Amino acid sequence: MATKINPKFKDELKKYGAVNMSACYNCGTCTAVCSLSSTEESFPREMIRLSALGIEDEIKSSLKPWECYYCGECTNSCPQTANPGELMMSLRRWLTSKYDWTGLSSLLYRSFPATIAALILVLAGTLFFACSRDFNLEEMLHYGHRFEIIAISTVFLVIFVPNLLRMWYFTIVKPKVRTPLKRYFSTSGELFVHMFTQKRYKDCEENTHFRWFEHMILVFAYLSLLFTTVFLNWFATYNLFFIILGYVESLLIFAITFDFVGSRIKKSRTLNKFSQPSDWLFVTWLLLMGITAFLVRLFIDLNLTESVRWVYLIHLIVLAQWALIIVPFGKWTHFLYRSFAMYFSQLKTQSKEPVSESAQ
């Protein structure tokens, strides 16, 4: 079958954040300095070449953009300032849009006005709901809690499951990777290890180890706060342990995302040099989630009912925008796709190994 080439792919990729990729003259410096590169894997040079040629199908079937954790060594060492690290980031955004069956990821990544319009629409819907309840605190807390449960379930079943199946089809099924069913189960530990620890960061240069630790703590804090607010109903509980747990989780989210926001403002790290709107929305809304959740619970404990009412309304707006826009269609999905990419990559590696008779 002839390879399909899209000559306009470079222009399309610019809409997803690619910066100065045309300056690359294929010197190979990025591959020479990349800690993920090996004699078998040309990293990230292969992706740069495929992008320059516009070979979309091979990029779509590849997991390499997800294996890159953007330590910045390739960008710092590039003699042409072609920003290969940022290209890999833009490929992740592009791949996200291809996995998404709704097409909304593509629209929101490429159009900031569309993103603002979507956030305003959710804001208006949340205010309409609050107004219909006469801003009654008990009703807002009750329906807000129900909204969290329904939103999480719906986004997972309607958005994430089909999208992950599409990712599996593009990277495993379509390339005809032969993997026995038993290996999907025996390798599943790889998925959860990467999902909760993001351990691939440790394969990068030494100066990224603190960043790995921050990400790991953030993942645990975020998922723990999600569990505490949704399943332990943090805003309504009287259990002292759960109350303190929620405070600690929200403070950890605040501290780490505050550092992330500061790094993006200062551009102190290579990966922060070219921040896209989706990057800002992710860290800013996560920061707001931590702050507002903390204040809601604090004001509840201080019996400041009027303050709780309005701070909770702000929290509910932020929560709705987070759950309906940023989580299913924004940068948050990188956390999910990256974890599954590590899992699928392991399946691909094992598929090249001999299969024992017991596994056949």
C-alpha positions as CSV (number, residue, x, y, z in Angstrom):
1,M,0.0,0.0,0.0
2,A,1.3,3.5,-1.0
3,T,2.2,5.8,1.9
4,K,-0.1,8.8,2.0
5,I,1.6,12.2,2.5
6,N,-0.2,15.3,3.6
7,P,1.9,18.3,2.3
8,K,-0.1,20.7,4.6
9,F,0.6,18.7,7.7
10,K,3.2,21.2,9.0
11,D,0.8,24.0,8.7
12,E,-1.9,22.0,10.5
13,L,0.5,21.1,13.3
14,K,1.3,24.8,13.9
15,K,-2.3,25.2,15.0
16,Y,-1.5,22.7,17.8
17,G,1.6,24.6,18.9
18,A,4.5,23.4,16.7
19,V,7.2,26.1,16.7
20,N,9.8,26.6,14.0
21,M,9.8,22.9,13.0
22,S,10.8,23.9,9.4
23,A,14.2,25.0,10.7
24,C,15.2,21.4,11.3
25,Y,17.9,20.2,8.9
26,N,18.0,16.6,10.2
27,C,21.4,16.9,11.9
28,G,20.5,14.3,14.6
29,T,21.6,16.3,17.6
30,C,18.3,15.8,19.3
31,T,18.6,12.1,19.0
32,A,22.2,12.2,20.3
33,V,21.3,13.9,23.5
34,C,17.9,12.2,24.2
35,S,18.0,9.8,27.1
36,L,15.2,7.7,25.4
37,S,17.1,7.2,22.2
38,S,18.8,3.9,21.5
39,T,20.3,2.0,18.6
40,E,16.9,0.6,17.8
41,E,14.9,3.8,18.5
42,S,15.6,7.1,16.8
43,F,14.2,9.5,19.4
44,P,12.8,12.1,18.6
45,R,14.3,12.3,15.1
46,E,11.8,9.8,13.6
47,M,8.8,11.8,14.7
48,I,10.4,15.1,13.3
49,R,11.0,13.4,10.0
50,L,7.5,12.0,9.7
51,S,6.0,15.4,10.7
52,A,8.1,17.1,8.0
53,L,6.9,14.7,5.4
54,G,3.3,14.7,6.6
55,I,3.0,10.9,7.0
56,E,0.0,11.1,9.3
57,D,-0.9,7.4,9.4
58,E,2.5,6.4,10.8
59,I,2.3,9.2,13.4
60,K,-1.2,8.1,14.4
61,S,0.0,4.5,14.9
62,S,3.0,5.6,16.9
63,L,3.3,5.8,20.7
64,K,6.6,7.8,20.7
65,P,5.0,11.3,21.2
66,W,3.6,10.0,24.5
67,E,6.8,8.3,25.5
68,C,8.5,11.7,25.5
69,Y,8.2,13.5,28.8
70,Y,9.7,16.8,27.5
71,C,12.8,17.1,29.7
72,G,14.0,19.8,27.3
73,E,17.4,18.5,26.4
74,C,16.7,18.2,22.7
75,T,15.3,21.7,22.5
76,N,18.2,23.2,24.5
77,S,20.8,21.4,22.2
78,C,19.1,22.1,18.8
79,P,21.6,24.2,16.7
80,Q,18.7,25.5,14.6
81,T,16.2,26.3,17.5
82,A,13.7,24.1,15.8
83,N,12.2,23.2,19.2
84,P,11.9,19.4,18.8
85,G,10.5,19.1,22.3
86,E,7.6,21.5,21.5
87,L,7.0,19.5,18.3
88,M,6.5,16.4,20.4
89,M,4.1,18.3,22.6
90,S,2.1,19.5,19.6
91,L,2.0,15.9,18.3
92,R,0.4,14.8,21.6
93,R,-2.3,17.5,21.1
94,W,-2.8,16.4,17.5
95,L,-3.1,12.7,18.6
96,T,-5.6,13.6,21.3
97,S,-7.8,15.3,18.6
98,K,-7.6,12.1,16.5
99,Y,-8.5,9.8,19.4
100,D,-11.5,12.0,20.3
101,W,-14.6,10.8,18.5
102,T,-16.5,14.0,19.2
103,G,-14.1,16.3,17.4
104,L,-14.3,18.8,20.3
105,S,-10.7,18.3,21.3
106,S,-9.6,19.4,17.8
107,L,-11.8,22.4,17.9
108,L,-10.8,23.6,21.4
109,Y,-7.0,23.0,20.8
110,R,-7.0,25.0,17.5
111,S,-9.4,27.8,18.5
112,F,-9.0,29.7,21.7
113,P,-12.2,31.8,21.1
114,A,-14.1,28.5,20.9
115,T,-12.6,27.4,24.3
116,I,-13.6,30.7,25.9
117,A,-17.1,30.4,24.4
118,A,-17.4,26.9,25.8
119,L,-16.2,28.1,29.3
120,I,-18.7,31.0,29.2
121,L,-21.5,28.6,28.2
122,V,-20.8,26.3,31.2
123,L,-20.6,29.4,33.4
124,A,-24.0,30.6,32.2
125,G,-25.5,27.2,32.7
126,T,-24.1,27.0,36.3
127,L,-25.4,30.4,37.2
128,F,-28.8,29.6,35.7
129,F,-28.9,26.4,37.9
130,A,-28.0,28.4,41.0
131,C,-30.5,31.1,40.2
132,S,-33.2,28.4,39.7
133,R,-32.5,27.2,43.3
134,D,-32.5,30.8,44.7
135,F,-28.9,30.3,45.5
136,N,-29.9,28.0,48.4
137,L,-26.7,26.6,49.9
138,E,-28.1,23.2,50.9
139,E,-29.6,22.6,47.5
140,M,-26.4,23.8,45.6
141,L,-24.3,21.4,47.8
142,H,-26.7,18.5,47.2
143,Y,-27.0,18.9,43.5
144,G,-23.3,19.9,43.1
145,H,-22.4,16.6,44.7
146,R,-24.7,14.7,42.4
147,F,-23.3,16.6,39.5
148,E,-19.8,15.4,40.3
149,I,-20.9,11.7,40.4
150,I,-22.9,12.0,37.1
151,A,-20.2,14.0,35.3
152,I,-17.4,11.6,36.3
153,S,-19.4,8.6,35.2
154,T,-20.6,10.2,31.9
155,V,-17.2,11.5,30.9
156,F,-15.6,8.2,31.6
157,L,-18.2,6.0,29.8
158,V,-19.1,8.3,26.9
159,I,-15.8,10.1,26.2
160,F,-12.8,8.2,27.6
161,V,-13.8,4.6,27.0
162,P,-14.5,5.2,23.2
163,N,-11.4,7.4,22.8
164,L,-9.1,4.8,24.5
165,L,-10.6,2.1,22.2
166,R,-9.8,4.3,19.2
167,M,-6.2,4.8,20.5
168,W,-5.9,1.0,20.9
169,Y,-7.2,0.5,17.4
170,F,-4.8,3.1,15.9
171,T,-1.7,1.8,17.8
172,I,-2.3,-1.9,18.3
173,V,-5.1,-3.3,16.0
174,K,-4.4,-1.4,12.7
175,P,-0.6,-2.0,12.8
176,K,-1.5,-5.7,13.4
177,V,0.4,-6.1,16.6
178,R,0.0,-9.8,17.6
179,T,-0.6,-9.9,21.3
180,P,-2.2,-12.9,23.2
181,L,-5.1,-11.9,25.5
182,K,-3.1,-13.2,28.5
183,R,-0.5,-10.5,28.0
184,Y,-3.1,-7.8,28.3
185,F,-3.6,-8.9,31.9
186,S,0.0,-9.8,32.7
187,T,1.2,-6.4,31.6
188,S,-1.6,-4.4,33.2
189,G,0.6,-3.5,36.1
190,E,2.6,-1.3,33.7
191,L,-0.5,0.8,33.2
192,F,-1.2,1.5,36.8
193,V,2.5,2.1,37.7
194,H,2.8,4.8,35.1
195,M,-0.7,6.2,35.8
196,F,0.1,6.8,39.5
197,T,3.8,7.4,39.6
198,Q,4.6,8.8,36.1
199,K,7.9,7.0,36.5
200,R,9.1,7.7,33.0
201,Y,10.1,11.1,34.1
202,K,13.0,9.4,36.0
203,D,14.4,8.2,32.7
204,C,15.1,11.8,31.7
205,E,18.0,13.9,32.9
206,E,18.7,14.4,36.6
207,N,17.3,17.9,36.7
208,T,13.8,16.5,36.0
209,H,13.7,14.3,39.1
210,F,12.0,17.0,41.3
211,R,9.5,17.5,38.5
212,W,8.7,13.8,38.5
213,F,8.2,13.9,42.3
214,E,5.9,17.0,41.9
215,H,3.8,15.2,39.3
216,M,3.6,12.0,41.4
217,I,2.4,14.0,44.4
218,L,0.0,16.0,42.3
219,V,-1.6,12.8,40.8
220,F,-2.1,11.3,44.3
221,A,-3.4,14.5,45.8
222,Y,-5.8,15.2,42.9
223,L,-7.2,11.6,42.8
224,S,-7.4,11.5,46.6
225,L,-9.3,14.8,46.7
226,L,-11.6,13.6,44.0
227,F,-12.3,10.5,46.1
228,T,-12.7,12.6,49.2
229,T,-15.1,15.1,47.8
230,V,-17.2,12.6,45.7
231,F,-17.3,9.4,47.6
232,L,-16.6,10.7,51.1
233,N,-18.7,13.8,50.5
234,W,-16.1,16.1,52.1
235,F,-18.3,19.2,52.2
236,A,-21.0,17.3,54.2
237,T,-18.9,15.0,56.4
238,Y,-18.3,15.5,60.1
239,N,-15.6,12.9,60.3
240,L,-12.5,14.7,61.6
241,F,-10.0,12.4,59.7
242,F,-11.7,13.0,56.4
243,I,-11.9,16.7,57.0
244,I,-8.2,17.0,57.7
245,L,-7.4,14.6,54.8
246,G,-9.3,17.0,52.4
247,Y,-7.4,20.0,53.8
248,V,-4.1,18.3,53.2
249,E,-5.0,17.2,49.7
250,S,-6.3,20.6,48.6
251,L,-3.2,22.3,50.1
252,L,-0.9,20.0,48.2
253,I,-2.7,20.7,44.9
254,F,-2.5,24.4,45.6
255,A,1.2,24.3,46.4
256,I,2.3,22.3,43.4
257,T,0.1,24.0,40.9
258,F,1.2,27.4,42.3
259,D,4.8,26.3,41.4
260,F,3.6,25.2,37.9
261,V,1.9,28.5,37.3
262,G,5.0,30.4,38.6
263,S,7.2,28.4,36.2
264,R,5.1,29.2,33.3
265,I,5.1,32.9,34.1
266,K,8.8,33.0,34.6
267,K,9.5,30.5,31.7
268,S,12.1,29.0,34.0
269,R,11.9,25.6,32.4
270,T,12.3,24.7,28.7
271,L,8.8,23.1,28.6
272,N,7.3,26.4,29.7
273,K,8.9,28.5,27.0
274,F,6.0,28.2,24.6
275,S,2.9,27.8,26.7
276,Q,-0.4,27.1,24.8
277,P,-3.9,28.1,26.1
278,S,-4.5,24.5,27.0
279,D,-1.4,24.5,29.3
280,W,-2.6,27.6,31.1
281,L,-6.2,26.3,31.5
282,F,-5.0,23.1,33.0
283,V,-2.7,24.5,35.7
284,T,-5.0,27.6,36.4
285,W,-8.2,25.6,36.8
286,L,-6.4,23.0,38.9
287,L,-5.1,25.8,41.1
288,L,-8.6,27.3,41.4
289,M,-10.0,23.8,42.3
290,G,-7.6,23.5,45.2
291,I,-8.1,27.0,46.5
292,T,-11.9,27.1,46.3
293,A,-12.4,23.5,47.7
294,F,-10.2,24.5,50.7
295,L,-12.1,27.7,51.3
296,V,-15.5,26.1,51.1
297,R,-14.6,23.6,53.7
298,L,-12.9,26.2,55.9
299,F,-15.9,28.5,55.8
300,I,-18.2,25.5,56.6
301,D,-16.1,24.8,59.7
302,L,-16.1,28.4,60.7
303,N,-19.9,28.6,60.2
304,L,-19.6,31.5,57.8
305,T,-22.8,30.5,55.9
306,E,-22.9,33.5,53.5
307,S,-19.3,33.1,52.6
308,V,-19.8,29.4,52.0
309,R,-22.7,30.2,49.6
310,W,-20.7,32.4,47.3
311,V,-17.4,30.6,47.5
312,Y,-19.2,27.3,46.8
313,L,-20.9,28.9,43.8
314,I,-17.4,29.9,42.4
315,H,-16.2,26.4,43.2
316,L,-19.1,24.9,41.4
317,I,-18.5,27.0,38.3
318,V,-14.8,26.0,38.3
319,L,-15.7,22.4,38.9
320,A,-18.3,22.3,36.0
321,Q,-15.8,23.9,33.6
322,W,-13.1,21.5,34.7
323,A,-15.4,18.4,34.4
324,L,-17.1,19.3,31.1
325,I,-14.4,21.1,29.2
326,I,-10.9,20.7,30.5
327,V,-10.9,17.1,31.7
328,P,-12.5,15.4,28.6
329,F,-11.1,17.7,25.9
330,G,-8.0,19.5,27.3
331,K,-4.6,18.7,28.6
332,W,-5.8,16.6,31.5
333,T,-6.3,13.7,28.9
334,H,-2.5,13.6,28.5
335,F,-2.4,11.9,31.9
336,L,-4.7,9.2,30.7
337,Y,-3.3,8.7,27.2
338,R,0.3,8.7,28.3
339,S,-0.4,6.0,30.9
340,F,-2.1,3.8,28.3
341,A,0.7,4.6,25.8
342,M,3.3,3.1,28.2
343,Y,1.0,0.1,28.6
344,F,0.5,-0.4,24.8
345,S,4.3,0.2,24.2
346,Q,5.0,-2.7,26.6
347,L,2.5,-4.9,24.7
348,K,4.3,-4.0,21.4
349,T,7.7,-4.8,22.8
350,Q,6.5,-8.2,24.2
351,S,4.8,-9.0,20.9
352,K,8.2,-9.2,19.3
353,E,9.3,-11.8,21.8
354,P,8.5,-15.5,21.4
355,V,5.2,-16.6,22.8
356,S,5.3,-19.6,25.1
357,E,3.0,-22.5,24.4
358,S,1.0,-21.7,27.6
359,A,0.3,-18.2,26.4
360,Q,-0.9,-19.4,22.9
